Amino acid sequence: MVVLTTTDSAHSPAVIDRLATDGCALIVASSDLRELMQICDRIAVLSAGSLAGVFTRENWSEQALLEAAFSGHVGLQPGEAA
């Protein structure tokens, strides 16, 4: 297991790329949406303790990820208008 701290975050894309190239499956937990969008192939979004959605590079946008992240807090389903 590899644990990267906030101090390591500036180097994490290179480390993550190397581990992924070596065939490792990685789980990244972060609230930094832009970082996640750069380094992940899939993003699972939790909101208020529940799975709000799983997104792939082909179907995510910053707006869709944010809507999913806050859906459990405002009682909406992802993609549903307020």
ROTOR-697334 format. One record per residue: residue number from 1; residue in three letters; z, x, y of N, C-alpha, C in turn. Coordinates in nm, 3 decimals. Last residue first. Example, Ala and Ser with C-alpha at 12.3 -4.5 7.8 and 13.67 -1.06 7.14 Angstrom:
2
+--------+------+---------+---------+---------+---------+---------+---------+---------+---------+---------+
| vexmar | mivo |     n_w |     n_u |     n_v |    ca_w |    ca_u |    ca_v |     c_w |     c_u |     c_v |
+--------+------+---------+---------+---------+---------+---------+---------+---------+---------+---------+
|      2 |  ser |   0.708 |   1.285 |  -0.225 |   0.714 |   1.367 |  -0.106 |   0.787 |   1.290 |   0.003 |
|      1 |  ala |   0.780 |   1.319 |  -0.569 |   0.780 |   1.230 |  -0.450 |   0.780 |   1.320 |  -0.330 |
+--------+------+---------+---------+---------+---------+---------+---------+---------+---------+---------+
END
This chain:
82
+--------+------+---------+---------+---------+---------+---------+---------+---------+---------+---------+
| vexmar | mivo |     n_w |     n_u |     n_v |    ca_w |    ca_u |    ca_v |     c_w |     c_u |     c_v |
+--------+------+---------+---------+---------+---------+---------+---------+---------+---------+---------+
|     82 |  ala |  -0.945 |  -3.256 |   2.213 |  -0.812 |  -3.297 |   2.261 |  -0.822 |  -3.424 |   2.341 |
|     81 |  ala |  -1.160 |  -3.273 |   1.924 |  -1.138 |  -3.266 |   2.070 |  -0.999 |  -3.315 |   2.107 |
|     80 |  glu |  -1.159 |  -3.072 |   1.637 |  -1.133 |  -3.204 |   1.693 |  -1.100 |  -3.189 |   1.842 |
|     79 |  gly |  -1.170 |  -2.815 |   1.539 |  -1.295 |  -2.877 |   1.577 |  -1.279 |  -3.015 |   1.641 |
|     78 |  pro |  -0.886 |  -2.855 |   1.333 |  -0.983 |  -2.764 |   1.394 |  -1.115 |  -2.834 |   1.420 |
|     77 |  gln |  -0.693 |  -3.141 |   1.428 |  -0.762 |  -3.069 |   1.323 |  -0.859 |  -2.974 |   1.391 |
|     76 |  leu |  -0.387 |  -3.149 |   1.617 |  -0.531 |  -3.168 |   1.603 |  -0.582 |  -3.095 |   1.480 |
|     75 |  gly |  -0.122 |  -3.105 |   1.693 |  -0.153 |  -3.218 |   1.605 |  -0.301 |  -3.246 |   1.588 |
|     74 |  val |  -0.053 |  -2.883 |   1.825 |  -0.088 |  -2.998 |   1.909 |  -0.131 |  -3.118 |   1.825 |
|     73 |  his |   0.001 |  -2.699 |   1.632 |   0.099 |  -2.715 |   1.739 |   0.070 |  -2.836 |   1.827 |
|     72 |  gly |  -0.211 |  -2.683 |   1.464 |  -0.084 |  -2.731 |   1.410 |   0.022 |  -2.755 |   1.515 |
|     71 |  ser |  -0.409 |  -2.571 |   1.634 |  -0.422 |  -2.707 |   1.582 |  -0.291 |  -2.764 |   1.529 |
|     70 |  phe |  -0.415 |  -2.310 |   1.716 |  -0.326 |  -2.400 |   1.789 |  -0.327 |  -2.543 |   1.734 |
|     69 |  ala |  -0.596 |  -2.190 |   1.540 |  -0.464 |  -2.131 |   1.558 |  -0.366 |  -2.227 |   1.625 |
|     68 |  ala |  -0.828 |  -2.343 |   1.575 |  -0.757 |  -2.348 |   1.448 |  -0.614 |  -2.298 |   1.464 |
|     67 |  glu |  -0.895 |  -2.264 |   1.835 |  -0.869 |  -2.406 |   1.805 |  -0.790 |  -2.419 |   1.676 |
|     66 |  leu |  -0.939 |  -1.988 |   1.791 |  -0.829 |  -2.033 |   1.877 |  -0.794 |  -2.179 |   1.852 |
|     65 |  leu |  -1.168 |  -2.001 |   1.627 |  -1.045 |  -1.939 |   1.577 |  -0.924 |  -1.982 |   1.659 |
|     64 |  ala |  -1.352 |  -2.124 |   1.800 |  -1.315 |  -2.189 |   1.673 |  -1.185 |  -2.132 |   1.617 |
|     63 |  gln |  -1.365 |  -1.929 |   2.008 |  -1.320 |  -2.066 |   2.035 |  -1.274 |  -2.135 |   1.907 |
|     62 |  glu |  -1.476 |  -1.710 |   1.878 |  -1.342 |  -1.697 |   1.935 |  -1.283 |  -1.836 |   1.959 |
|     61 |  ser |  -1.619 |  -1.816 |   1.571 |  -1.634 |  -1.786 |   1.713 |  -1.492 |  -1.774 |   1.765 |
|     60 |  trp |  -1.758 |  -1.791 |   1.241 |  -1.649 |  -1.791 |   1.337 |  -1.699 |  -1.767 |   1.479 |
|     59 |  asn |  -1.956 |  -1.783 |   1.045 |  -1.918 |  -1.913 |   1.101 |  -1.799 |  -1.909 |   1.197 |
|     58 |  glu |  -2.014 |  -1.523 |   0.964 |  -2.126 |  -1.614 |   0.991 |  -2.083 |  -1.742 |   1.060 |
|     57 |  arg |  -1.766 |  -1.413 |   0.906 |  -1.840 |  -1.365 |   1.023 |  -1.952 |  -1.461 |   1.062 |
|     56 |  thr |  -1.566 |  -1.696 |   0.807 |  -1.642 |  -1.575 |   0.778 |  -1.716 |  -1.535 |   0.905 |
|     55 |  phe |  -1.244 |  -1.849 |   0.793 |  -1.370 |  -1.828 |   0.863 |  -1.434 |  -1.698 |   0.816 |
|     54 |  val |  -1.034 |  -2.103 |   0.707 |  -1.081 |  -1.971 |   0.665 |  -1.222 |  -1.957 |   0.721 |
|     53 |  gly |  -0.757 |  -2.288 |   0.850 |  -0.898 |  -2.263 |   0.822 |  -0.923 |  -2.121 |   0.776 |
|     52 |  ala |  -0.490 |  -2.334 |   0.849 |  -0.572 |  -2.418 |   0.937 |  -0.720 |  -2.396 |   0.915 |
|     51 |  leu |  -0.219 |  -2.342 |   0.646 |  -0.352 |  -2.286 |   0.656 |  -0.441 |  -2.381 |   0.735 |
|     50 |  ser |   0.094 |  -2.365 |   0.824 |  -0.006 |  -2.416 |   0.730 |  -0.140 |  -2.347 |   0.752 |
|     49 |  gly |   0.271 |  -2.284 |   1.023 |   0.308 |  -2.264 |   0.884 |   0.210 |  -2.314 |   0.781 |
|     48 |  ala |   0.137 |  -2.330 |   1.265 |   0.260 |  -2.405 |   1.236 |   0.295 |  -2.401 |   1.086 |
|     47 |  ser |  -0.144 |  -2.198 |   1.122 |  -0.093 |  -2.266 |   1.241 |   0.025 |  -2.352 |   1.200 |
|     46 |  leu |  -0.349 |  -1.930 |   1.021 |  -0.231 |  -2.012 |   0.996 |  -0.187 |  -2.073 |   1.127 |
|     45 |  val |  -0.668 |  -1.846 |   0.915 |  -0.585 |  -1.880 |   1.031 |  -0.471 |  -1.971 |   0.987 |
|     44 |  ala |  -0.838 |  -1.579 |   0.781 |  -0.763 |  -1.701 |   0.747 |  -0.666 |  -1.725 |   0.863 |
|     43 |  ile |  -1.144 |  -1.431 |   0.810 |  -1.018 |  -1.451 |   0.880 |  -0.959 |  -1.584 |   0.835 |
|     42 |  arg |  -1.351 |  -1.174 |   0.674 |  -1.300 |  -1.312 |   0.670 |  -1.169 |  -1.317 |   0.745 |
|     41 |  asp |  -1.397 |  -0.921 |   0.756 |  -1.512 |  -0.996 |   0.704 |  -1.479 |  -1.145 |   0.697 |
|     40 |  cys |  -1.260 |  -0.748 |   1.044 |  -1.250 |  -0.834 |   0.926 |  -1.385 |  -0.894 |   0.886 |
|     39 |  ile |  -1.282 |  -0.601 |   1.281 |  -1.258 |  -0.530 |   1.156 |  -1.262 |  -0.616 |   1.030 |
|     38 |  gln |  -1.337 |  -0.766 |   1.502 |  -1.408 |  -0.640 |   1.485 |  -1.398 |  -0.585 |   1.344 |
|     37 |  met |  -1.162 |  -0.978 |   1.483 |  -1.305 |  -1.008 |   1.478 |  -1.389 |  -0.881 |   1.461 |
|     36 |  leu |  -0.919 |  -0.843 |   1.518 |  -0.950 |  -0.904 |   1.389 |  -1.100 |  -0.930 |   1.375 |
|     35 |  glu |  -0.943 |  -0.774 |   1.789 |  -0.934 |  -0.669 |   1.687 |  -0.971 |  -0.726 |   1.550 |
|     34 |  arg |  -0.940 |  -1.030 |   1.902 |  -1.060 |  -0.945 |   1.917 |  -1.060 |  -0.832 |   1.815 |
|     33 |  leu |  -0.679 |  -1.123 |   1.834 |  -0.800 |  -1.189 |   1.784 |  -0.923 |  -1.100 |   1.792 |
|     32 |  asp |  -0.394 |  -1.013 |   1.747 |  -0.500 |  -0.962 |   1.834 |  -0.635 |  -1.011 |   1.781 |
|     31 |  ser |  -0.205 |  -1.070 |   1.571 |  -0.231 |  -1.176 |   1.667 |  -0.339 |  -1.133 |   1.766 |
|     30 |  ser |  -0.238 |  -0.990 |   1.224 |  -0.238 |  -0.953 |   1.365 |  -0.255 |  -1.077 |   1.450 |
|     29 |  ala |  -0.266 |  -0.847 |   0.917 |  -0.194 |  -0.953 |   0.988 |  -0.183 |  -0.909 |   1.134 |
|     28 |  val |  -0.495 |  -0.788 |   0.671 |  -0.456 |  -0.747 |   0.805 |  -0.388 |  -0.866 |   0.871 |
|     27 |  ile |  -0.549 |  -0.667 |   0.359 |  -0.495 |  -0.783 |   0.430 |  -0.443 |  -0.731 |   0.563 |
|     26 |  leu |  -0.820 |  -0.541 |   0.167 |  -0.720 |  -0.523 |   0.273 |  -0.676 |  -0.657 |   0.328 |
|     25 |  ala |  -0.928 |  -0.376 |  -0.119 |  -0.916 |  -0.506 |  -0.052 |  -0.801 |  -0.492 |   0.046 |
|     24 |  cys |  -1.120 |  -0.078 |  -0.148 |  -0.989 |  -0.143 |  -0.135 |  -1.003 |  -0.280 |  -0.070 |
|     23 |  gly |  -1.351 |   0.074 |  -0.162 |  -1.337 |  -0.040 |  -0.251 |  -1.203 |  -0.111 |  -0.245 |
|     22 |  asp |  -1.400 |   0.265 |   0.024 |  -1.347 |   0.313 |  -0.104 |  -1.322 |   0.199 |  -0.202 |
|     21 |  thr |  -1.460 |   0.105 |   0.237 |  -1.569 |   0.179 |   0.173 |  -1.527 |   0.230 |   0.037 |
|     20 |  ala |  -1.199 |   0.030 |   0.303 |  -1.293 |  -0.071 |   0.254 |  -1.411 |  -0.005 |   0.183 |
|     19 |  leu |  -1.097 |   0.277 |   0.393 |  -1.037 |   0.210 |   0.277 |  -1.132 |   0.107 |   0.217 |
|     18 |  arg |  -1.268 |   0.323 |   0.615 |  -1.264 |   0.418 |   0.503 |  -1.207 |   0.353 |   0.377 |
|     17 |  asp |  -1.208 |   0.100 |   0.778 |  -1.345 |   0.121 |   0.729 |  -1.346 |   0.214 |   0.608 |
|     16 |  ile |  -0.937 |   0.154 |   0.828 |  -0.974 |   0.034 |   0.755 |  -1.116 |   0.047 |   0.698 |
|     15 |  val |  -0.958 |   0.390 |   0.979 |  -0.882 |   0.389 |   0.853 |  -0.924 |   0.271 |   0.767 |
|     14 |  ala |  -1.107 |   0.296 |   1.197 |  -1.159 |   0.404 |   1.113 |  -1.089 |   0.408 |   0.978 |
|     13 |  pro |  -0.934 |   0.093 |   1.301 |  -1.069 |   0.061 |   1.254 |  -1.127 |   0.170 |   1.164 |
|     12 |  ser |  -0.684 |   0.238 |   1.362 |  -0.696 |   0.149 |   1.246 |  -0.839 |   0.114 |   1.208 |
|     11 |  his |  -0.631 |   0.388 |   1.582 |  -0.703 |   0.454 |   1.474 |  -0.735 |   0.359 |   1.359 |
|     10 |  ala |  -0.488 |   0.220 |   1.742 |  -0.606 |   0.283 |   1.801 |  -0.692 |   0.348 |   1.693 |
|      9 |  ser |  -0.270 |   0.151 |   1.577 |  -0.377 |   0.055 |   1.601 |  -0.502 |   0.116 |   1.661 |
|      8 |  asp |  -0.046 |   0.303 |   1.532 |  -0.167 |   0.339 |   1.458 |  -0.289 |   0.256 |   1.498 |
|      7 |  thr |   0.145 |   0.170 |   1.677 |   0.106 |   0.304 |   1.720 |  -0.024 |   0.347 |   1.655 |
|      6 |  thr |   0.186 |  -0.051 |   1.520 |   0.116 |  -0.068 |   1.648 |   0.069 |   0.067 |   1.702 |
|      5 |  thr |   0.122 |   0.071 |   1.183 |   0.207 |   0.021 |   1.290 |   0.124 |   0.003 |   1.417 |
|      4 |  leu |   0.005 |  -0.006 |   0.868 |  -0.028 |   0.052 |   0.997 |   0.061 |  -0.011 |   1.103 |
|      3 |  val |   0.060 |   0.068 |   0.539 |   0.110 |  -0.013 |   0.649 |   0.078 |   0.061 |   0.779 |
|      2 |  val |  -0.078 |   0.050 |   0.223 |  -0.083 |   0.120 |   0.351 |  -0.033 |   0.024 |   0.457 |
|      1 |  met |   0.000 |   0.085 |  -0.116 |   0.000 |   0.000 |   0.000 |   0.000 |   0.090 |   0.123 |
+--------+------+---------+---------+---------+---------+---------+---------+---------+---------+---------+
END
